[in-house]
């Protein structure tokens, strides 16, 4: 068996095939359906490749290099909007170091790139949220949420950008606590939402003539309603809030504003909008293991059923569509071949591949993934995914527990580059949707409140015990590797739940909950503090519980070597969290390694640092928990 494994290992795909940036990050089709823009990478640098679908040729290549390109969006067939981000401290503004987003317009006719917010006085050149496109009198306009200063205080305001003239202007000045806007199909600001973090007061204001009518106010301490866009008729405002763990959709009329009853209660993750008329046409939800697209119009349901039939047994995600919804870009995730982008043309009834995300991986490099279901020690049913190394019997395998971040997000079915990379080196990889994960209903989410370092942590080790009882893994050869909240869980494993793991790797994880909550409050105010303390079970940053659940407070219990990896540009969990943990471990004589990555943010956005992280993780695992 060992000889067979050694022979297979010699033909393994290199780690860079998994660890560098995907070769295609996203794609967007123009409204007319005849131009396609793709963010393409060589694993490190980025290019925006624009193709003319009529002739099947590339007509532009925009070199982005190491710029963090976050999104592509066509305003019309001539104007491509490009959103990028950078980690910085705002100039001449008292503001924390954070990730700032900026938008640019590439004019195909003039072959020119211009910033969308470069010429507005008393305003920052950054954007918040996705630009809203409106065609007015045949001309494309972008409506941008940005910051305008009044008496040296910033307000989230609405800006109108004439893309043909490359001219931006302040369209609507926000109130002191405005945080979101809705724009009508005619290019008129019709609603805004405000939230006062200190008083926890949320309000919806609807445009009435030249003024604003306050339609509804709520006390909202941790969650508050969102303005999702325009309702089904394109004239109302769609407000989404949560009740009993389900998203409620309600439409508030602009002409006769009133707080209406919800028209649907759905486990909706996102709305689906008509790309031309901007009205709500359906919603998307990942429910359990199923991606579900629900359309209000039976004709749309029929079209999506046709799309799914083109890729049987695969997970299909809508990425972009033409204005007439006759051409679609979809992401197709095959359990045997990995993810790839495809272009579907309903006019010709063709589906053509645009390219695989990880072109260096063959079918033989994709490890099988199976669903795992078990009960926690207190009886709560948990689910997750187990990635198994190819060519090895699922018996007495070395295991890597790989908890997701968040914590209020989830692992889903489909290709996971990090899990696949670890499985390729002989490890079984367990990803658990522990209590507090999103996507399984309110009761399951709420079960995580106050359970940081407690049942959220033992949910993971209960999974280890389940797999050991099955005989799938060797309980003496288990490590834990995670990022963000998963990085916290990796540190909490050997410190709060010792005796389970031979080693632990924390990437951008927090180690000192008290210090982190205080930092988060300084960064984002009381709402952020309330959110964190809800999950941590603390009343305020001085609550003793924060010390109880902090790995740094339990150094003496740590019984495994620790690897800490952190980006210097991390604005979500500060580098300090790994530095103080490393110092404490060294002082206590515990084995620890600290890798600080210059230029790396919280999301591993750069190909070089992402690969360097993966290489460091694998070297650490192979040293302290060899797969063979």
C-alpha positions, 0 to 999 in steps of 0.5 A: 500500500505504501509503495502504491501511494509513493508511486501515486505521489510522484505524479501529484499536481504541484501545490501551485495548481491549487494555491495560486489564484484561479485562472478565471475569477469572474465574467460579465456579459454586455447587455446586448449579449455580444461582448464578454469581459473576463478577469483572467489570471496567470495565478498571480497577475490579473488581466481583463480580457474583452471578447467580441462574441460575434467574431469570436476574438479578443478585442481588448486586454487590460493589464491589471497586474497585482491590482485587486479587481473585485467585480466587472459590470457592463453599463451598456455595450460600450462602457465596462465598470471595473471595481478594485480595492486597496488597503489604505488609510484615507488621506486627510480623513480621520478614519481607520486603515481599511479596505477601500473600493474604487470604480473605474469606467473603461470606454471601449470606443475611446479605449480609455479608463477613468475613475468614476469619482475622481472629480466631485468636490468635498467627496472621497473617491471611494464607493460603497456597494455596487454601482446602479446602472440606468439608461436615461434618454438613451445614455448610460448613467451610474449611480454611486454611493459614496461619502460627501463631507458637510462641516468635515463630517462624512455622509453616505450620499448618492452620486450620478455619473454621466458615463459618456461625458465622464462627469460625476455630480452629487445627486442626493445628500444623505442624512447623518446616519444614511447607509443605503439608497434605492434608485428608480428605473427613471434615475430618481433616488426614491428611498434611503435607510438610516441607522444610528448605532448608538441608539440602535434606531433604524428608519426607512425614508421614502422620497415625497416631492422634494422631501423625505417621508419617514415610513418606518422606524425600528429598534434594531440592536444586532440586525436591521432590515436591508434595502434590497432594491426595487420590488416586483413592479419596479415602482416599489422598494424591496425591504428584507428583514429576518423573522424566525431565521427566514428572510421576509420580503416586503414591498413599500410603495413610493407613491403611497408609502406604508409598511406592508405585510411581507409578500414572501417568507423565504430562505433567500440568500439574494434577490434576482433582478431583471438586468434591463428593467431592474425589478425583482423577478425571483430569488436565490437560496442555498437550502441545505445542499441545494442551490435553488433559483425561484422565479415568479414567471413560469417562463423564467422557471422553464428557462432555468430548468433548461440551463440545469438540464445542460449540466446534469449532476453539476452545481450551476450558479448564475453569474451574468446575463444579457438584457434580454436574458437570452445569453447567460454566463454560469459557473458549473461545478463538477464533482469530478472535474472541478469548476468551470465557466460556460456561456449559454445561448438560448437563441442557438441552444448552445452551451460553450465552455469559457474555461476552467478555474484551475487549468493546472488540475486534471480529473485525477487531481480532484478528490472525492467529497462526501456529505457527513452527518452526525450528532454533537454531544448534546444531540444537535444534528450537524452536517459537513463535508469530508474530502478524501484523498484519491487512491487511498482506502477510507480507513485510518486516514490522517485528518485535517479539521478545516473549520470555515470563517464567519462564523455566521457563514457556511461551507457548501457543496462543491470545489474547495481549493484549500481542502482539495490541496490538503487532500491531494497530499494524503489527508482526509479533510473535514469541514463542519457546519457547526452551530452558528453557521448560516443557511440552516435556519434561525434555530441553528444559527441562534444555537451558536450564540454564546458558544464561541470556544464552547459548543461551537468548538466541540462540534468540531471535535465531535466530528473527529470522534464520529469519523474515528468511530467509523474507522475512517480516520486515525484519532492520533493523527489529527490537526486543525487548520483554519482562517479568520474565525476558523483560525480562532477555532484552530487556536481554541482546539489545543487551548480550550479543547486539548487532547484532540489535535497534534498540530494547529494552523491559524491563518488570520485568526484571533487569539485575544477576544477582549482585545479584538472586541475593543478594537472592533468597537473602535473600528466600526462602533457599537453595532460591531461590538454587539454582533461579536458579543452576541456570539461570544456571550459577553455583555461588553468588552470587559466581560470576563467571558472574553478571557475565558474563551481566549486562547491566549489566556490558556497557553498553559493548556496548549499541547500541540505545535502552532503555526500562525500566518497573518497578512500585514494588510489585514483590516478584518482581524489585525496582525496584532492578534497573531503577534501577541499569541506568538509572543505569549507562546514563546514566553511559555516555551511552547513550539510556535512559528509566525509567518507575517505576509507583507501586502496580504489582506484578510481574503488572500487576494494575491496569488503569491501570498496565497500560494506561500500560505498554502506551502507553509501550511503543507510543510507544517502538516507534513512535519508534525502529522505526516500523511504516510 
